[in-house]
Amino acid sequence: MFLGADGIDHKGWVYTEPPDTTHMLLKMAASADRVYVAADSSKFGKRGLRRFGQLAQWAGLITDDRGDPEFVEALRGQGINVLVGQVR
């Protein structure tokens, strides 16, 4: 399963907007075998209205290669699996 994010901070907290979808997202994640958060690099360092999870509790983050490499390495340093795809 893939969860979308409106923001990811340097500690790996995941944010979403609007907050009324949070309960549904967490129920879906709880029933999945594996959960990845999908967020492009423009979401790095941003927060949303609602913090709904931590990347470390899921299989990892899938993002693009346009983000700050130090931000990605900080997440990896916390044991978070970050998969980076090339943008053409």
Phi, psi and omega per residue, in radians:
M1 nan 2.560 3.085
F2 -2.034 2.321 3.031
L3 -1.893 2.402 3.041
G4 -1.546 2.702 3.136
A5 -2.310 2.527 3.049
D6 -1.688 -0.179 3.106
G7 -2.971 2.641 3.066
I8 -2.453 2.161 3.140
D9 -1.612 3.065 -3.039
H10 -1.174 -0.224 3.094
K11 -1.663 0.011 3.113
G12 1.548 0.161 3.063
W13 -1.291 2.443 -3.095
V14 -1.882 2.359 -3.095
Y15 -2.111 2.666 3.109
T16 -2.463 2.824 3.015
E17 -2.480 2.526 -0.199
P18 -1.288 2.790 -3.076
P19 -1.174 -0.293 -3.090
D20 -1.265 -0.152 3.098
T21 -1.629 -0.153 -3.044
T22 -1.026 -0.820 -3.108
H23 -1.030 -0.768 3.133
M24 -1.127 -0.761 3.136
L25 -1.057 -0.751 -3.126
L26 -1.197 -0.619 3.073
K27 -1.144 -0.744 3.108
M28 -1.089 -0.770 -3.124
A29 -1.119 -0.667 -3.126
A30 -1.138 -0.488 -3.109
S31 -1.605 -0.092 -3.105
A32 -1.562 2.647 3.066
D33 -1.257 -0.647 -3.096
R34 -2.559 2.403 -3.094
V35 -2.227 2.245 3.003
Y36 -2.044 2.516 3.003
V37 -1.652 2.252 3.096
A38 -1.872 2.090 -3.136
A39 -2.671 2.275 3.074
D40 -1.277 2.840 -3.021
S41 -1.128 -0.261 3.090
S42 -1.190 -0.224 3.134
K43 -1.512 -0.193 -3.117
F44 -1.104 2.307 3.097
G45 1.365 0.094 -3.141
K46 -1.834 2.714 3.078
R47 -2.147 2.713 3.073
G48 -1.976 -2.951 -3.140
L49 -1.251 -0.451 -3.036
R50 -2.367 2.180 3.028
R51 -1.528 2.142 -3.042
F52 -2.161 0.041 3.090
G53 3.088 3.059 -3.131
Q54 -2.147 2.322 -3.096
L55 -0.935 -0.596 -3.104
A56 -1.105 -0.359 -3.127
Q57 -1.447 -0.179 -3.118
W58 -2.042 -3.136 -3.067
A59 -1.184 -0.450 3.097
G60 2.647 -2.942 -3.107
L61 -2.057 2.362 3.005
I62 -1.967 2.189 -3.067
T63 -2.556 -3.095 3.137
D64 -1.749 3.015 -3.065
D65 -1.573 0.235 -3.118
R66 -1.660 0.020 -3.111
G67 -1.436 2.948 3.105
D68 -1.163 2.065 -3.125
P69 -1.031 -0.556 3.119
E70 -1.176 -0.617 3.095
F71 -1.127 -0.807 3.122
V72 -1.065 -0.792 -3.128
E73 -1.152 -0.595 3.090
A74 -1.114 -0.691 3.090
L75 -1.158 -0.789 3.128
R76 -1.079 -0.616 3.107
G77 -1.109 -0.341 3.079
Q78 -1.620 0.134 3.136
G79 1.471 0.230 -3.129
I80 -1.511 2.276 3.101
N81 -1.353 2.026 3.131
V82 -2.039 2.058 3.086
L83 -1.773 2.174 -3.055
V84 -2.003 2.188 3.089
G85 -1.828 2.573 3.126
Q86 -1.360 2.402 3.032
V87 -1.732 2.280 -3.133
R88 -1.747 nan nan
